[in-house]
Amino acid sequence: MIGIVTAPDGDLAQLTAVRQALFDAGLIPLMIAPTGGEPTGEGVDPVAVQRTFATARSTEVDAILLAGTPCPAVDADGARDAKAGAPGGPGAAADPRVVLLLTGAWRHTKAIGGWGTAEDALTAAGIPSGAVGIVIGLLAAHRVWDRFPPPPIRRPSALSWRPHAPSVLGYTLGMLTLGVEEEYLLLDPATGLPVARAAQVREAARLQPALERGEVQRELLQAQLEVATPICHDLEEAGGHLLRMRLALGEAARQQGCRLAACGAAPFTDRLPVPVTDTARYRAMHADTRLLTDQQLITGMHVHIGMPDRGAGVTVMNGLRPWLPLLIALAANSPLWQNTDTGFASWRTVVFGRWPVSGPPPSFRDADAYDRRTRALVGGGLIRDTGQIYWHIRLSENFPTVEIRAMDVQLRPDEAVMLAGVVRALATRALDDADAQHGVPPVEQEMLAAAVWHSARHGCTSTVFDPLAGHLADVGDAVAALLEHIDPVIKTSADRRHVVPVLERLLRDGNGAARQLRRLRAAGRDGLIAVITDQTTGV
């Protein structure tokens, strides 16, 4: 990921050429400017800004390109941005937030390149332009390890060495790998209606060098696509893959005249249904459940957590069941359906709950009980195969993972990463609690089903079921209890910075459902579609 920092008066033709050159080289450009939007120029296609100076972070990129030196924007605040090491205001050499971005990249040994007046920004950041990995005119390596001398190697004695960081827990986050699947809608940029262009967008995605073969998958309807990250060992890795795939697939969609949308349900629909994807399985589903299949213009995110065995997977299923209502409330991102405000925060949860084996799973004694009961559903002819087990949590039949599929797809990629981090921390805690023979009190099936419905209805705007208290509680209190519960797992992990600040922002600004409704009321249909498609690709 290469961050391209530009000013409002930057040469758009030059930026477009640099951006395309990065794509051609198999790299992902991330456009960073003072404000969001799509700058345009005569004879040049608009280039979407994906980060503003206020939201860009050096940890997101592998290198930075400076298109000159951006002067302080009108919203630069010297006091707020003081840690950047440069004063704000009209007299400053560079916007203090750009200085902060550069100093962060410098400390993390990332390459910095640029052209024009870029050297002025380096001077403002106190970075010598002749240092290793600082190139005016072209970009060097991904990391510049010889920028700083290596520390002396300390070889631990046999008594002091440990295979994992010390922890009061038997399990640590690093023991459990994770992967994230995201489903997206394809929307017409002018009307916001779903468009049946999945095949065309998949074909265009094959030409995107940033996408690996097989990463983009078909879905039930021809206005839907799915991506899946590789196996990841930490949240930063998972977040990098999600942003990479969203950007590249978003570009493929744009080339086909539509936009990628990470909203849990299609907010606007036409009277004609979207055609089903032409596979034998999907045709059979449509023949069996015509109207229900036509109504599946919904998209979710699935988190896979690697398990040592299926017994551990059942332990995690049982341990995560009580937390499903809170996860659904936080992730709610589907308030609109067929041109209507549903009154629900997660209408997707309601629609998906219409399938015969869906909603919160029952608890299971062990893996044998899980296998026996799920195979009985198939053997009894009630479902076609175990792929039609649509519980909010299930064991994967194809991978050694437990799959959490209760959550709406997220508008912002960092919110998807946060939820994946919460799920992994809860799974780690569930395994450790099982070893210690204690844990969260079990919740009866009828209580859990009612709590899930309550979360789908209210999201984060009211109360939510707190599994530690056993009753409804204020959302802020329930989140505080969640963080206290997973703190022993994340407190010494780098995952914490991807979880806690994003959760705090979500409580402050609202989840995807609240932000969708707020934008619709403030800016109408056009404004809503713009914010959905912009935030999907990281603006």
Secondary structure in CASP SS format (residue, H / E / C, confidence):
PFRMAT SS
TARGET T0000
AUTHOR 0000-0000-0000
METHOD secondary structure of the structure
MODEL  1
M C 1.00
I E 1.00
G E 1.00
I E 1.00
V E 1.00
T C 1.00
A C 1.00
P C 1.00
D C 1.00
G C 1.00
D C 1.00
L H 1.00
A H 1.00
Q H 1.00
L H 1.00
T H 1.00
A H 1.00
V H 1.00
R H 1.00
Q H 1.00
A H 1.00
L H 1.00
F H 1.00
D H 1.00
A C 1.00
G C 1.00
L C 1.00
I C 1.00
P E 1.00
L E 1.00
M E 1.00
I E 1.00
A E 1.00
P C 1.00
T C 1.00
G C 1.00
G C 1.00
E C 1.00
P C 1.00
T C 1.00
G E 1.00
E C 1.00
G C 1.00
V E 1.00
D C 1.00
P C 1.00
V C 1.00
A C 1.00
V C 1.00
Q C 1.00
R E 1.00
T E 1.00
F C 1.00
A C 1.00
T C 1.00
A C 1.00
R C 1.00
S H 1.00
T H 1.00
E H 1.00
V C 1.00
D C 1.00
A E 1.00
I E 1.00
L E 1.00
L E 1.00
A E 1.00
G C 1.00
T C 1.00
P C 1.00
C C 1.00
P C 1.00
A C 1.00
V C 1.00
D C 1.00
A C 1.00
D C 1.00
G C 1.00
A C 1.00
R C 1.00
D C 1.00
A H 1.00
K H 1.00
A H 1.00
G C 1.00
A C 1.00
P C 1.00
G C 1.00
G C 1.00
P C 1.00
G C 1.00
A C 1.00
A C 1.00
A C 1.00
D C 1.00
P H 1.00
R H 1.00
V H 1.00
V H 1.00
L H 1.00
L H 1.00
L H 1.00
T H 1.00
G H 1.00
A H 1.00
W H 1.00
R H 1.00
H C 1.00
T C 1.00
K E 1.00
A E 1.00
I E 1.00
G E 1.00
G E 1.00
W E 1.00
G C 1.00
T C 1.00
A H 1.00
E H 1.00
D H 1.00
A H 1.00
L H 1.00
T H 1.00
A H 1.00
A C 1.00
G C 1.00
I C 1.00
P C 1.00
S C 1.00
G C 1.00
A C 1.00
V C 1.00
G C 1.00
I E 1.00
V E 1.00
I E 1.00
G C 1.00
L C 1.00
L C 1.00
A C 1.00
A C 1.00
H C 1.00
R E 1.00
V C 1.00
W H 1.00
D H 1.00
R H 1.00
F C 1.00
P C 1.00
P C 1.00
P C 1.00
P C 1.00
I C 1.00
R C 1.00
R C 1.00
P C 1.00
S C 1.00
A C 1.00
L C 1.00
S C 1.00
W C 1.00
R C 1.00
P C 1.00
H C 1.00
A C 1.00
P C 1.00
S C 1.00
V C 1.00
L C 1.00
G C 1.00
Y C 1.00
T C 1.00
L H 1.00
G H 1.00
M H 1.00
L C 1.00
T C 1.00
L E 1.00
G E 1.00
V E 1.00
E E 1.00
E E 1.00
E E 1.00
Y E 1.00
L E 1.00
L E 1.00
L E 1.00
D C 1.00
P C 1.00
A C 1.00
T C 1.00
G C 1.00
L C 1.00
P E 1.00
V C 1.00
A C 1.00
R C 1.00
A H 1.00
A H 1.00
Q H 1.00
V H 1.00
R H 1.00
E H 1.00
A H 1.00
A H 1.00
R C 1.00
L C 1.00
Q C 1.00
P C 1.00
A C 1.00
L C 1.00
E C 1.00
R C 1.00
G C 1.00
E C 1.00
V E 1.00
Q E 1.00
R E 1.00
E C 1.00
L C 1.00
L E 1.00
Q C 1.00
A C 1.00
Q E 1.00
L E 1.00
E E 1.00
V E 1.00
A E 1.00
T C 1.00
P C 1.00
I C 1.00
C E 1.00
H C 1.00
D C 1.00
L H 1.00
E H 1.00
E H 1.00
A H 1.00
G H 1.00
G H 1.00
H H 1.00
L H 1.00
L H 1.00
R H 1.00
M H 1.00
R H 1.00
L H 1.00
A H 1.00
L H 1.00
G H 1.00
E H 1.00
A H 1.00
A H 1.00
R H 1.00
Q H 1.00
Q C 1.00
G C 1.00
C C 1.00
R E 1.00
L E 1.00
A E 1.00
A C 1.00
C C 1.00
G C 1.00
A E 1.00
A C 1.00
P C 1.00
F C 1.00
T C 1.00
D C 1.00
R C 1.00
L C 1.00
P C 1.00
V C 1.00
P C 1.00
V E 1.00
T C 1.00
D C 1.00
T C 1.00
A H 1.00
R H 1.00
Y H 1.00
R H 1.00
A H 1.00
M H 1.00
H H 1.00
A H 1.00
D H 1.00
T C 1.00
R H 1.00
L H 1.00
L H 1.00
T H 1.00
D H 1.00
Q C 1.00
Q C 1.00
L C 1.00
I E 1.00
T C 1.00
G E 1.00
M E 1.00
H E 1.00
V E 1.00
H E 1.00
I E 1.00
G E 1.00
M C 1.00
P C 1.00
D C 1.00
R H 1.00
G H 1.00
A H 1.00
G H 1.00
V H 1.00
T H 1.00
V H 1.00
M H 1.00
N H 1.00
G H 1.00
L H 1.00
R H 1.00
P H 1.00
W H 1.00
L H 1.00
P H 1.00
L H 1.00
L H 1.00
I H 1.00
A H 1.00
L H 1.00
A H 1.00
A C 1.00
N C 1.00
S E 1.00
P C 1.00
L E 1.00
W E 1.00
Q C 1.00
N C 1.00
T E 1.00
D E 1.00
T C 1.00
G C 1.00
F C 1.00
A C 1.00
S E 1.00
W H 1.00
R H 1.00
T H 1.00
V H 1.00
V H 1.00
F H 1.00
G C 1.00
R C 1.00
W C 1.00
P C 1.00
V C 1.00
S E 1.00
G E 1.00
P C 1.00
P C 1.00
P C 1.00
S C 1.00
F C 1.00
R C 1.00
D C 1.00
A H 1.00
D H 1.00
A H 1.00
Y H 1.00
D H 1.00
R H 1.00
R H 1.00
T H 1.00
R H 1.00
A H 1.00
L H 1.00
V H 1.00
G H 1.00
G C 1.00
G C 1.00
L C 1.00
I C 1.00
R C 1.00
D C 1.00
T H 1.00
G H 1.00
Q H 1.00
I C 1.00
Y E 1.00
W E 1.00
H C 1.00
I E 1.00
R E 1.00
L E 1.00
S C 1.00
E C 1.00
N C 1.00
F C 1.00
P C 1.00
T E 1.00
V E 1.00
E E 1.00
I E 1.00
R E 1.00
A E 1.00
M E 1.00
D E 1.00
V C 1.00
Q C 1.00
L C 1.00
R C 1.00
P H 1.00
D H 1.00
E H 1.00
A H 1.00
V H 1.00
M H 1.00
L H 1.00
A H 1.00
G H 1.00
V H 1.00
V H 1.00
R H 1.00
A H 1.00
L H 1.00
A H 1.00
T H 1.00
R H 1.00
A H 1.00
L H 1.00
D H 1.00
D H 1.00
A H 1.00
D H 1.00
A H 1.00
Q C 1.00
H C 1.00
G C 1.00
V C 1.00
P C 1.00
P C 1.00
V C 1.00
E C 1.00
Q H 1.00
E H 1.00
M H 1.00
L H 1.00
A H 1.00
A H 1.00
A H 1.00
V H 1.00
W H 1.00
H H 1.00
S H 1.00
A H 1.00
R H 1.00
H H 1.00
G C 1.00
C C 1.00
T C 1.00
S C 1.00
T E 1.00
V E 1.00
F E 1.00
D E 1.00
P C 1.00
L C 1.00
A C 1.00
G C 1.00
H E 1.00
L E 1.00
A E 1.00
D E 1.00
V H 1.00
G H 1.00
D H 1.00
A H 1.00
V H 1.00
A H 1.00
A H 1.00
L H 1.00
L H 1.00
E H 1.00
H H 1.00
I H 1.00
D H 1.00
P H 1.00
V H 1.00
I H 1.00
K C 1.00
T C 1.00
S C 1.00
A C 1.00
D C 1.00
R H 1.00
R H 1.00
H H 1.00
V H 1.00
V H 1.00
P H 1.00
V H 1.00
L H 1.00
E H 1.00
R H 1.00
L H 1.00
L H 1.00
R H 1.00
D H 1.00
G C 1.00
N C 1.00
G H 1.00
A H 1.00
A H 1.00
R H 1.00
Q H 1.00
L H 1.00
R H 1.00
R H 1.00
L H 1.00
R H 1.00
A H 1.00
A H 1.00
G H 1.00
R H 1.00
D H 1.00
G H 1.00
L H 1.00
I H 1.00
A H 1.00
V H 1.00
I H 1.00
T H 1.00
D H 1.00
Q H 1.00
T H 1.00
T C 1.00
G C 1.00
V C 1.00
END
